[in-house]
Amino acid sequence: MPFPNSGRGNAPLASAPGGAVPQTALAPGGGADAPAALAGRGGRGRGGGQRFGLVPRIGLVLFCLLLLSSLLAPLLPIDNPLQQTLSLRNAGPSLRHLLGTDMVGRDVLSRAIYGCRSAFEGVGVGVLAMLALGVPWGLAAGFSGGAADEALMRIADALLSFPPLVLAIGVVSALGASITHAMVTVGFISAPGLARLLRSAVLPLRGAGFVLIARSLGVSRLRIAVRHVLPNAMAPAVVQTVAAASFFLIVEAALSFLGLGVPPPAPSWGADMASAYLNFTGDPAATVAPGLAITIGAWSISAVGDGLRDVLMRT
Amino acid sequence: MGAIILRRLATSVPTILVSTILVFALRYLMPGGPVEAMLGGGTGQYTPAQIAAIKARLGLNAPVPVQYWRWLTGVLHGNLGMSYYSQQPVTTVIAPRVIPSVELIIGALVVSTVAGGGLGILAAVKRGRPLGRAVQLGTGLGLSVPDFWLAAMAAGVFGLTLGLFPAVGFTPISQSLGGNIDTLTLPVLMLSVVTGSFLARHVASAMTAALDSPYIRTAWAMGLPPRTIYLNCALRNAAAPVITFIPLAVAALVGGTVLVENIFAIPGLGTEIVSSVSNEDYPVVQAIVLLVGVLVAVLNLLADVGLALFDPRIRNAISE
């Protein structure tokens, strides 16, 4: 399983160890996020450093292709993903079935394309849940400071490294197998990581000039936090959200693989792989196709996230 | 040093408490609550008197905080309840499951630290050159590959087709060490791909930061051999930020073991939790979730204490 709360490549931003160690203690890069939030935002125009590179562009194109094919799946010249042709079980690639058929004669390519839908649904649910909890959490902690900040961050620390997949299994066992329940859980348990990043970007803005001016003009604290501070502190949270989306895609597949997500007849990358892998030597395409789809999906999203990091955050 | 450990210990108590509250709260998520979960097929066929008797037996009439306290003291005494499925104490059910999972996690942690560390150093040293880019691209890909897919294919290719390793099953270490290693090789390697890539990324970025710092420039100017500069000067400073990511790696490995154990049919906590979900054996699921939460918290603690031992800057920051 990959890493929910870590923000992948951006090592210094991802987490400080426990509450006890001040972030600045991690000298090589550890304290870099606070100045970056100020310096990067204060100037004219975009504060970012590099351009959106080649690899992120490839990722963006792949991601758009996946998204388009999942939206336009009914219009594509492919078979119905549910239609079984029992005379054509475990068939190899042919013109009619480009990637062959699975163990009950369903078109492998068609199921991989339709599988995008449940994957993106799961990712969407997870991201919404994470934002709904994480953004208010981080904003409140960073903007209020003091005891509230301390309490909110302690709770975040406590949840930060809880394995999301295991908790999702726990919730599914209580509420019944449902990919929505599972992904809401995964989103919620990933929220502390987002909150932590947002908080450290908000914290240095509390005393910023534009906040003091807004306050002296009598703008309410809530409005200052949401309209003025949040847009200026969003960069690391955006990068983290995209990184989390890539992780959610894999978790959705993992849960379906374990039979705890999307129920069997519906096309789903994880569930399709689970039913095909025992017959791997007989019909490798049926196992390879959904796995490759997950890999391309997760990689494209995280490549976009890396590109956004280069653009939005000064390193 | 003792003071630092105590101070850090004090901060991990709330962490563990929050996980216990989380796990305790899970049972109230169930549509029918704990009673229905215990009765299985729904409460319809039972008379209100019977349900009340079960409620009384389970102590469900007490206020929720009191119930939590009773449950928590029970857990601290090693009483995790009875399995609904096997009618045995939960501790008896999960105790034999711990060792295979821990073996998997430790094995994968060692492999991914060594391989990930090496690749990360390589990526930082060869940064901007084809080899460095290849490593960055490879680790990026390694982070996106679902480990259960690799595991499934490895079981098929190396296990079934080539017959190099057993495709499924597990030999306990008490039975045969060689057999144990044989059955664990593929699962450990497959688990290490994602974690190794993750650590490689973090080692690379910490190494890059260290290699850009003035003391490294001085070291080059002094004419130290590259090997000394990379391994003795830069790596030592780069290691501190990386150690903080090891607990995250462990948390991710725990998720990965659930899948890999199910593919290779290893009788660990991962296979137990999945079969308990399908058996609706809620106490076992709850116990495993709790165990995992506490395990990760303890590893966090160890990593932070290790960090303080390792890096005097952090030691000073904590004791201030």
Chai-1 contact restraints between the chains, C-beta under 6 A:
chainA,res_idxA,chainB,res_idxB,connection_type,confidence,min_distance_angstrom,max_distance_angstrom,comment,restraint_id
A,M1,B,A252,contact,1.0,0.0,6.0,A-B,restraint_1
A,M1,B,G255,contact,1.0,0.0,6.0,A-B,restraint_2
A,M1,B,G256,contact,1.0,0.0,6.0,A-B,restraint_3
A,P2,B,L143,contact,1.0,0.0,6.0,A-B,restraint_4
A,P2,B,V194,contact,1.0,0.0,6.0,A-B,restraint_5
A,F3,B,F198,contact,1.0,0.0,6.0,A-B,restraint_6
A,F3,B,L248,contact,1.0,0.0,6.0,A-B,restraint_7
A,F3,B,A252,contact,1.0,0.0,6.0,A-B,restraint_8
A,S6,B,L248,contact,1.0,0.0,6.0,A-B,restraint_9
A,G9,B,R201,contact,1.0,0.0,6.0,A-B,restraint_10
A,A11,B,H202,contact,1.0,0.0,6.0,A-B,restraint_11
A,A11,B,S205,contact,1.0,0.0,6.0,A-B,restraint_12
A,A11,B,A206,contact,1.0,0.0,6.0,A-B,restraint_13
A,P17,B,T244,contact,1.0,0.0,6.0,A-B,restraint_14
A,P17,B,D304,contact,1.0,0.0,6.0,A-B,restraint_15
A,G18,B,T11,contact,1.0,0.0,6.0,A-B,restraint_16
A,G18,B,D304,contact,1.0,0.0,6.0,A-B,restraint_17
A,G19,B,T11,contact,1.0,0.0,6.0,A-B,restraint_18
A,A20,B,R8,contact,1.0,0.0,6.0,A-B,restraint_19
A,A20,B,T11,contact,1.0,0.0,6.0,A-B,restraint_20
A,A20,B,I318,contact,1.0,0.0,6.0,A-B,restraint_21
A,V21,B,I314,contact,1.0,0.0,6.0,A-B,restraint_22
A,V21,B,A317,contact,1.0,0.0,6.0,A-B,restraint_23
A,P22,B,A317,contact,1.0,0.0,6.0,A-B,restraint_24
A,A25,B,R313,contact,1.0,0.0,6.0,A-B,restraint_25
A,A25,B,I314,contact,1.0,0.0,6.0,A-B,restraint_26
A,A25,B,A317,contact,1.0,0.0,6.0,A-B,restraint_27
A,L26,B,P241,contact,1.0,0.0,6.0,A-B,restraint_28
A,P28,B,A209,contact,1.0,0.0,6.0,A-B,restraint_29
A,P28,B,A210,contact,1.0,0.0,6.0,A-B,restraint_30
A,P28,B,N237,contact,1.0,0.0,6.0,A-B,restraint_31
A,G29,B,A209,contact,1.0,0.0,6.0,A-B,restraint_32
A,R154,B,P14,contact,1.0,0.0,6.0,A-B,restraint_33
A,A158,B,P14,contact,1.0,0.0,6.0,A-B,restraint_34
A,A158,B,T15,contact,1.0,0.0,6.0,A-B,restraint_35
A,A158,B,V18,contact,1.0,0.0,6.0,A-B,restraint_36
A,S161,B,P247,contact,1.0,0.0,6.0,A-B,restraint_37
A,S161,B,L248,contact,1.0,0.0,6.0,A-B,restraint_38
A,S161,B,A251,contact,1.0,0.0,6.0,A-B,restraint_39
A,S161,B,V296,contact,1.0,0.0,6.0,A-B,restraint_40
A,F162,B,G293,contact,1.0,0.0,6.0,A-B,restraint_41
A,P163,B,A251,contact,1.0,0.0,6.0,A-B,restraint_42
A,P163,B,V254,contact,1.0,0.0,6.0,A-B,restraint_43
A,P163,B,G255,contact,1.0,0.0,6.0,A-B,restraint_44
A,P163,B,V292,contact,1.0,0.0,6.0,A-B,restraint_45
A,L165,B,G255,contact,1.0,0.0,6.0,A-B,restraint_46
A,V166,B,V289,contact,1.0,0.0,6.0,A-B,restraint_47
A,V166,B,V292,contact,1.0,0.0,6.0,A-B,restraint_48
A,I169,B,I273,contact,1.0,0.0,6.0,A-B,restraint_49
A,G170,B,L26,contact,1.0,0.0,6.0,A-B,restraint_50
A,G170,B,V285,contact,1.0,0.0,6.0,A-B,restraint_51
A,G170,B,V289,contact,1.0,0.0,6.0,A-B,restraint_52
A,S173,B,V277,contact,1.0,0.0,6.0,A-B,restraint_53
A,S173,B,V285,contact,1.0,0.0,6.0,A-B,restraint_54
A,A174,B,L26,contact,1.0,0.0,6.0,A-B,restraint_55
A,A174,B,L29,contact,1.0,0.0,6.0,A-B,restraint_56
A,A174,B,M30,contact,1.0,0.0,6.0,A-B,restraint_57
A,L175,B,L29,contact,1.0,0.0,6.0,A-B,restraint_58
A,I250,B,P146,contact,1.0,0.0,6.0,A-B,restraint_59
A,A253,B,P146,contact,1.0,0.0,6.0,A-B,restraint_60
A,A254,B,L259,contact,1.0,0.0,6.0,A-B,restraint_61
A,F257,B,F148,contact,1.0,0.0,6.0,A-B,restraint_62
A,L258,B,V274,contact,1.0,0.0,6.0,A-B,restraint_63
A,Y277,B,A152,contact,1.0,0.0,6.0,A-B,restraint_64
A,F280,B,G156,contact,1.0,0.0,6.0,A-B,restraint_65
A,T281,B,G156,contact,1.0,0.0,6.0,A-B,restraint_66
A,T281,B,L160,contact,1.0,0.0,6.0,A-B,restraint_67
A,T281,B,T161,contact,1.0,0.0,6.0,A-B,restraint_68
A,G291,B,W149,contact,1.0,0.0,6.0,A-B,restraint_69
A,I294,B,P146,contact,1.0,0.0,6.0,A-B,restraint_70
A,T295,B,S144,contact,1.0,0.0,6.0,A-B,restraint_71
A,T295,B,V145,contact,1.0,0.0,6.0,A-B,restraint_72
A,A298,B,S144,contact,1.0,0.0,6.0,A-B,restraint_73
A,W299,B,S144,contact,1.0,0.0,6.0,A-B,restraint_74
A,S302,B,S144,contact,1.0,0.0,6.0,A-B,restraint_75
